[in-house]
Amino acid sequence: MGGGAWATACGQVLADAGHNVVLWARSEAVVNDINENNKNSKFHPGVKLSSRISATTSAQVALDKKELVFFAVPAQSLRENLEEWQDFVSPTAVYVSLIKGVENSTKMRISEVIIDVLKCSENRVAVVSGPNLAGEIIHRQPTATTIACADEDVAADVANALATNYFRAFWTTDVIGTELAGAVKNIVAIANGIAVGLGLGENTQSALITRGLAEMTRLGVALGAKTETFLGLAGIGDLIATSQSPLSRNRTFGEALGQGKTIEEAQLKAHGTVEGAKSLAPLLAIAAKYELDMPIAAQVLRVIRDGDDAHDVMAALLDQPITAENE
């Protein structure tokens, strides 16, 4: 459910794994391009899609009798979309979130939003997170990912459904850790992008990524996640890819801010939803509830919400109390 870059790339993986895939998109132009030309030129220009992929603007048609449903819409619009779709979904379907963020209004993780609206068991909701840049996957460049579900059999089934010779899925039951890693890494990627935009080098970027990993791990463990999840594909794997790649919207957005661009200009450069910017405030609120410091996230918020100078914010990150590294 979604017609953007990641939805299309994941659809291609599923098609290559032998499934017939229906993409739902609001844009008639995108739908027509897929059905008539086997292309999604808006998001993946020049790429020929599998003939197993079709598209529709009708959610009812897309969801009819489907037992495996992937959600790839912006985090902040998911609830509204689910409310529109809930009468069309199969009562036995497994829902898979490709979304990396937190709902602003409720501070719920995405799997919690799905369960809340669709009134389904947590055993029917899985999440995907890993180093999965859509612009690489669409060209069938090898990568791997993590599938998390409370029911390990369902997690394994989803992993197998995505298995191709270039896309390898591992599974876990740590839904909390997998989702929080996916949400927090976007914020760290913005911070790293700011550093790049300021002309700072590999030392700065490596320090930001490493301390960002510490922030996401502290938050996740406080909420019940497993430490090892953050050392895997959903954690450090996705964090490296999103922070370092120019294909990353969050990194691109941060880089533009570091170059002195306005929020609006940075958003245009990112060419799509910047989930890290949307999830900043709710993630910091969750951290405050558990009395946890997230200095990188806090400083990124200063740039985005308060308009503070990126140079000052980067300096403030070093002006923190001296502590043991594992604190």
N, C-alpha and C positions, 0 to 999 in steps of 0.2 A: 504494500500500500504506500505508494509514493513513486514519483517519476523523475527524481533527481539523479545526481551522479552516483551516489552509493546504492540507491534502490536499483538502478539499472545495472551496476556492476555486480551486485549480489544476484540479480535475476540472471545475468549471464553465467555466473558460477552454477546456479541451480540448473539452468538449461544444459550446460556442459556436463552436469552430473546425471543427465538423462530425464529431467522433469520438464513437463509442459508448464510454462510460466505465464501468468497474466499480471501485467503491471497496471495499477490504477494511477491515473494522473489527472489533475484538474485541467491541464492545458490541452485543448483539442489539437493544437499544433504538434505537441510532443507525441500525443497518441497517434495522430495521422502519420507522422514521420516513422514511428516504430512499425505500424501496420503496413504502410505502403512501401517503405524503403529499408526496413530492418535497421534503422538508425535512430539514435537519439542525439541529433546534431547539436542541440542546445547545450548539452552537458558533455558529450563525448564526440566532438566533431571528427568525421572521417573514419569512425569505427563501425564496422559491420557487425550487427548483433546476430545472435543465433535465431534461426527460423522457428525455434521452439518458443520464442517470446512473442506474445501479443499484448495489446494494450487497450484500455477502455477508460472512459470518463465516468462510467457507472460503477459505483461501489457495490451495488447489488449484484451486478454481473460478475465483478471481480471476485467477490466473496462466496458466490453460490457454490455450495458443495465442496468448498476447499477445507482440507484438514490440516494444512500447514500455512499459516498466514504470517508474513513478515511486515513489520511496521517500520517505515523509514520517512516519517514526516518530522518537522521541527518539534522539539520537546514541548514548547509552550502551546502548540496547537493540537497536541495529541488528544487531550481530554475531549475537546470539542468535536474532533473527528470521530473518536470512538462512540460518542453519544449519537452521532449520525449513523454510524455503521452497526450498532449493537443488534439491531433487528435482522441483520443479514448474515451474521456469522453462524457457523455450525456449532451446536452445543458441545461437540466433542473435539473441536479444533485445538491445535497447539499454536500458541501465539509466540512469535519471536521478535524481540526488539532489536533493531539496528541503531537505535537512538542513544546518543551519549549526552546526558544532561540530567537536570533535576527540575521538577515543576516549581516555578516561582511561587505560586499562590499557596501551595500546600507543603512545599519542601519534600514532596514524595519522590522517591526514585521512580524511574519509568515503569518498571515491572509492577510497582505498587499502584500506579495510575491505571494500568491495564486491569489489574485484579479489582480495583475499586469500581471501575465503570462497567466492566463486563461480568462482574460477580462470578469469577471463575476461581478454581483452585490454583494455588501457587505451583502445583505440579504440572500445570498446562501452560506455564509461562517461562520462556527461555530468553536469555540475552546473549548478544554477540559483542565481543570486544577484543581488539588486537591490532597489530600493525597492518591496517587494512585501508591504505590510500586508494580510493576508487580509481584515480587516474592511472595507477599501475595495474590494478586487478583487471580492469577492462581490457588491457593488452595481454592478459594471461601471464603476468609476471609472478613467479612463485612467492607465496607467503603462507602464513599460518594464523590461526585465531583461536580464541577461547569461547566455548559455548557453556553457559552456566544455567542450571535449572535445579530446583529443589529435588526433583526426581531424577536420579542418575540415569535411569533407562531412557527418559525423554531427552535428556541432554545428549546421550550417546546417539539416539535416533536422529536428532537434528544435526549432529556432527557428521553422521554418515550421509545424510541427505545433501550435505554441502561438499562431499569429498570428490575432488578431481585430481588430475595429475599436477596441478599448480596451486591448489588451495587445500591446505591440511587443517582440519579442526580438531582440537583437543577439548575434552569436556571436564567440568568441575561442578560441584554442588554449591560453590560459594558465590551466590548471586549478589550478595551485598558488596563483596570485594570487587567483583568484576564490574559492577555498575559504577561504583564510586571511583575506581581507577579510570574508567572511561570518561567520567565527568570532570575529575580534577586535572587529568592530563591536558585537557583543552586549555585550562587556565595557565598551566605551566608553559604550554606552547605559546600563548600570547606573550607571557613574560620573556620567553626566549626570543620571540620575534622582535619585541621591543629592543632587546640587547643587540640583535642583528641590525635593526634600523639605526641604532646609535653608533654602529661601526665597531662594536665590541667583539672580541675574538673568542677562540675556542675555550680558553680558560673560564671566562665568564659563563659561556653557555653550558659547559660541563658542570660548573658549580650550581647553576640554576636547575638543571635537569636532576642532579643528584639530590639537592635539597628539596626539590619539588616531589621527588619520590618519597622522601622522608615525611613531607606534609600529607601526602595521600595515604601513606601507610598508617600514620598516627590516627587520622580520621577514620579510616576503614576499620582498624582494629578496635577502636573505641565503640564502633557501631556493631561489632560482632563478626567482622571479616577475618579471614586467615592471612597471616603475614606473607605466606608463600605465594599467594595470589598476586601480590604486588611485585614479586620477583619474576613473574612469568610474562606471557604474551599480553595479557590484559593490562599489566602494570608497566614494567620497564620497557617491554617490547613496543607497546603503543605509544608510550611517552617519548621514546627516541624518535620514532617515525614522525609523529605529529609535531614535535618540537623542531626537528631538523629539516624536514622536507618543504621546499617551496610549493609543493602541491597541497599542503595543509592550509585550510582556510584560517584556522586560528593563528598559526604562525604568520601567515601573510597579513592578517589584520593587525597583529602586534608589530610587525615590521613597519607597516605604514604609520602606526602611532609613533614609533621610535623616530621616524623620519619627519615628524612634525605635522602629519596629516590630521584632519579632524576625524571625529568618529564616523561621520557620514562618508567622508572620502575613503577611510580605511575599510568601511563596510563594502563599498563599491569595488575596491581592489580584491576583496575576498571572494566576490562572485557567489554569494550564498549565505546561508545562516551561519553565524559564528556562535556556536553553542556555548563556548567558554564564557563569552560576555554575558549571556543570558543566565548562566548558572552561578555566577560569582556570588551574588547576594544571598541566595538560599543556602549555598554551601558554607559561606562564612557564618550564617545564622546557626546552622547545624553545629559547626565547630564551636561557636560561642556557648551553645547549650551544654556542651561537654567540656567547657573550659579549656579548649585547645587553641594554640596559636597557629595561624597559617599566614606567616609574614609575606610570602610571595603573593598569595591571593589577595591579601589586604592591600599591598602596594599596587597591584594591577587595578584594583577597584578605584584607587585614588586617581589613576590616569583616566579610566573610563567614566566614572561617575562624577568626579570632582574636577576633571580637566587639569590635574597637576602635571607639571613638566616631567617628561620621561627621564631626563638626566637626574632630577632631584629624587625621583622614585627609586632609580637604580642605586643611587648613593645611600638612600635610606635602608635598603636591604642589607648593606654592610654595617650599618649603624645599629646593630642589634646587640642585646646583652650576650656576653661570652658564656657559652654553656658547653657541656659535654656533647660530642657529636651525635650520640644516640638519644638526645633529649629533644 
